[in-house]
Amino acid sequence: MTGDRALFLGGPAGRRNTWEIRLSPGSWRVQGVPRQLTFGTQPEGPVSISATGTVALEVGSGSSNLHLIPLSAATGQPTGAVRPLTQGGSYKNFVRDLWGDPGSAYYEVFMNTTLLVYAVHLDSGKRTLVSTETVGTGLSISPDGRQVAYSVAEGDSYSIRVGDAGTDSAGARVVCKACGAAEGFSPDGRFLFYCPEAKLNSKAKLTVRLLEVSSGKDRPWLEHPTESVFVGRLFGQDSGWVQIELAAPGSWSFSRRYLVPYRAEPVPQREWIKIPLPDGSESDTWRVSPVSNFFYFFEGSKLMAARFDPQKASFNEPREIKFVPGSDVTLTADDDWMVRGPGLVFSHRETSGSVWLMKLPR
């Protein structure tokens, strides 16, 4: 603000420049229409203004791309140097929470009130549009990558719709109305893990049920006597396990995490296997593989891997991951990363910027 003038960053999609709007003294109502003050091709945002009318502008650009570290399903170790999965000068928001096809990584591009969700194949690098969804709509993708499920807010609950990949939620088939939120597809794609108690601002204890995609019929699956149950993600070389998380009702601070064998019948708690890794917020530093039996986690600056033996239902001692030299980009503990298919995918950002001074026009 300076006098009766308000400066702001604005403009059409893909262009962000400095604009101003005049305000009526006293009432502070808007006078006239906004006026564009800068016209560069990079984002130009006002940071501060002096008493004499000199504006400090931050001018810069940035991009983010996904990179792949190929991994061995047998040893869990890298088999090659880091290579890029995507290219280009735009921001690609890596979506870690989508299961989907384990041979693909998913990212989204924001367009006004719509999110365009893309899949990039780890081997071929081919990009395909998966979904055009409204911001705030929950999305799940089947293990074969062909079906998408949407959790759409309806009243204080959610309705679940299922459609083909590449379509939006408006054309998807309604599986159930005001029934709860989907958490992901089962390994065979027949069911959706869903939470019937999921409501806006609810603090109820949550359970996990199975919703049959073809018929809309549901059945019980997991429940804990005192804590809420959340489905984490699919795990294992045989896709026979599901990672779950427990939290106090109304809380998102996970207390304990388990592996549960997948089958279409309820799984009693005696069959849940405690994951011997840090609970609570520290467990956000580790990831599971959807096609091998390895857990990956950072121990300080070192990336470690621990193998789960499904026959013995036990974990081996963690080993350090040895990266293959010769990569321009490396993974760090601060990066956004996930194990996908035959590799580890992470998002790397690059930014550049400068500061300019501009005399504010009359």
N, C-alpha and C positions, 0 to 999 in steps of 0.2 A: 504494500500500500504506500502511496505517496499523494498526500492531499486528497483529491476526489477521484484518484485513478487507482484501479486495482489491476495488477499484472498477473498473468497466469500462463501456464503451459497448456496448449490446446491445438486442435486441428483435426483434419480427417485422418482415417486409418492409414498408417504408414508414414505420416508426416506430423511432427510435433514442433511447433514454433512458439515464440512469445507473442501473446496477445494482450490487449488492455480493454477494460470496460470503464466507462465514466459513471460516477455515482452522484446523486443529488445531495449536496450538503444538508445536514439536518435530518432529513428523512432516510438518507442512504439508499434510496431507490435507484434502480438502474436507469440511466439515461442513454437513449440511442441504442446502437448495435455494437458488438465487439469489433475492434480494429486490429488487424494483424500488423505487428511491428518488425518481425524478422522473417526472412524468406529462404533460409538455407535448406539444404537437403538432409542435414543431420538434426537430431533433436536439439533444440536451443531453449533452455529453461532459465527464467530469472531466479537468481539466488538472493540478491540484496540490492538496495538502491541507496545512494548517498543523498545528503540534504541538498546537493546542487543538481540532482537529477541524472547522475551517472549510474547505469544499471550494470551489475556484474552478471554475465551470462555463462552458464555451463553448457558447453557444446561438446557432444560426444556421440559415440556409437558403440554398439555391443552385439554380440551374438553368442549362441550356445549350440553345441553339437554333441551328439552321442558318439561314444567310442567303445570299442570291444576289445577285451582281453580274452583270447581263446583259452579254454581250460580242458584238461583231460578228465573224462568221466571216471577213469580208473584211479588216478592219483590225486586229482583235485588241483594239480599244478598247471601253470600256464604252458601252453605249447607253442606260443609265438609272441611277437611284439604287439603292442597296441596298434590298432588300425581304426580309422574313422568309419562310423556307420552312416552319418549324415554330413552334409556340407551346406555351405551357404551362410549368408550374413544375417539371418533372423534368429530370434529367440525360440527355442524349442523346449517346451516344458516337459521334462522326463516324468512320465507317470509311473511311479514305482508300485502303486497299489493295485494295478490291473494284472490279473493272472493271464488269461488268454492263451494264445499259442506260445508255448515255451520257446519256440524257435524264432520268435520275433520280440522286438522291444517296442514300447508304445510311447508316443509323445503327443502333446496337444499344442495347438496354435490358437490363440485367443482372437476372435473377430467380433467386436461389439459385444452382444449378449450371447454369442454362440461360441462353443468350443469345437474345433475340428480335431478329431482324434485320428492319428495316423499310426500304422504299423510299419516297421522297417524290418525286413527279413535279415537275420544275422549272417546267413551265407551269401545270398545274392545281393543284398543291399536294396532290393526292390521296395518301394514305398507304396502303400495302398491306404485309401481312406476307409476307416472303420466306422466312424460315427460322426454325425452332426447333432450335437446335443445342446440343450439350453443350459446355461450356467446354473449350477445348483442341483442338477439332476444326477443321481448316482448311476454309474455305469459298470456293468460286468460283461466279460467276454468269455465265450466257451473255449475249452482247450484246443479245439480244432480251428479256432478263429473265425468260424462261420456265423455264429449267433451272438447277438448282443441282448442284454437285459437292462432295462431302465427302471430305477426306483424314482417315481415321480411324486412329489409332494401333493397330497390331496387331503384338505382339511388339516387335522393334526397328525395324520398318518401318511402312508405312502401306498401307491398302487404300483404293481409290477407289470411291465410290458416286455415282450420278447419279439425281436425282429431279426432280419438278416443283416450281416455286417455291411456297412456302406450306406445304411438308411438312417433316418432320424427317428426320434421317439414318437412323433406324431403318427407315423404309419405303422408302428409296431402293434402287435396283437396284445390285448389286455389279458393277462393270465389270472390276476386277482385284483380286486379293488379294495382300497383302504385296508390292506392286509398286513403291512409291514415292509421292511426294506431287505432287498437282496444283498448278500455278501459275496457271492461268487458261484460259479458252476461246479458241480461235482466232477471228478476225474473222467467219468464216462459221458458227461454232458446231459444225462437224463434228468438230473435234478438241479435246483438252485438251493444253496444254503441260504436260508432267510431267517430274519428275526421278526416274529409277529408282534413283539412288544415295542418295537422301534416307533416312537412318536416324537414329534417336535417338543423339545424341552422336557422330555420324560426322564424320571429318575427310577423307573421300575427295574427290577431284576430281569435281565435279558437271557433268552434261551435261543438255541439253534434248532430249526426244523428243516425238513426236506420238502421242497415244493416241486412236484412233477411238472416238467415243462410242457409236455403234450396235453395233459388233462387238467392241470391246475389243482389236483388233489395234493394234500400235504400229510406228513407223518412226523412224529417226534424223532429227534436224533440225539442232541446233547443238552444236558441241564446239570447245573451245580446247585447244591442245597442252599448256599448263602451268597454266591457271587455270580456276576454276569459272565456269560460265555460269548466270546467273539471268535469267528473263524479267521485265522491268519492267512495262510496260503497253502497250496498243494505242495507236497514234498516227496522226493524219492525217485530212484531209477525206475521203479515199477508203478509209480503214481499211486501207491497204495496207502499213503499217509496224508494226514491233514494236520497242519500246525494250528493250535488253538491258543487263546489267551484268556486269562481270567482277570476281572477287575471288580472293585466294589460297585454296587448298583449306583448309577448316576455319575460314575467316574470313568475317565479315559486313561487313568494311570494304572497300567497293567501290573499285576502282582506276581503272577506265575504263568509259565508257558509250558505246553505239553505237545507231544505227538500222539495222534489218535489214528488207529487203523480205520481205513475207509470201508464201509459197507452200508447198504441201504437200511439196515436195522439200527435201533438205538445201541450205542456203545457204552457199557457201564464204566464207571469211574475207575474200577480196578484195572482196566485195560489201558488207561491213559499213562503215557511214559513221560516223566518229568525231564525237561531239557536242562542239562547241567551247565547252563550259561547264565550270566547275570540277569536277574529279574529287574523289574522297574524300568526307569528311563535309560539305564545303561544298556539294556538289551536292544535299544534302537540302533546300536552300532553293528549288529550282526544280521546276516541274511541267510536264507535257505535256498538250495538248488531244486528246481522243479524236475530235473532229469538225472540227477546223481544223488548220492547219499551224503553230501557234504554240507556242513554249516560253515559260513565264513564270518569272521568278525575281526575288528581291529583291537589290538592290544598295544596301546600307545600309538606309535607310528607304524607298527608292523601289522600286516594282514596275516591272519591265521586261519587255518582250516581244520575242522574236526569231523571225522567220518562216523556216521551212524551205521551200526551193523544190524540190519533188520532181523536176522536169524537169532541173534543173541539179545536183541532189544537193548543194546548198550552203545556207548560212545567211546571211540579211541582217543588217545591223547592228541591235543592240537599240535599242528606243525606249521612252521612259517612258510608263507608263499614266497617263492623266488621269482621275481619278474624277469622276463627276457630283456636284455639290454637292447638299446638302439631305438627307443621310442621317443618321439618329440613331446608327448603328453604322458604324464604318469598319474596313477590313482593315489589320492591322499584320503585321510580319514574325514576331511571336511567336505569331500565331494558327495554328490547325490549319486548313489550306486545301487545296483541290484544284480543278482545272479539270474541270467536268462539263458535257457537252452545250453548250448555248448560253450558258454563263456560268461564273462562278467562285463556288464554294461555300466558306463558311468557318463555323467554329463559334465562337460568342460566349458567354462565361460571365458570369453575374451572381451575386454573392454578397452576403449581408448577415449581420451577426452582432453579438453583444454578450457581455459577461462578467458573470456573476452569482455572488454568494457565498451559500452554503447551509451551515447548521449541520448537521453529520452526525448523524442520529438515532441513538439508542441501539439 
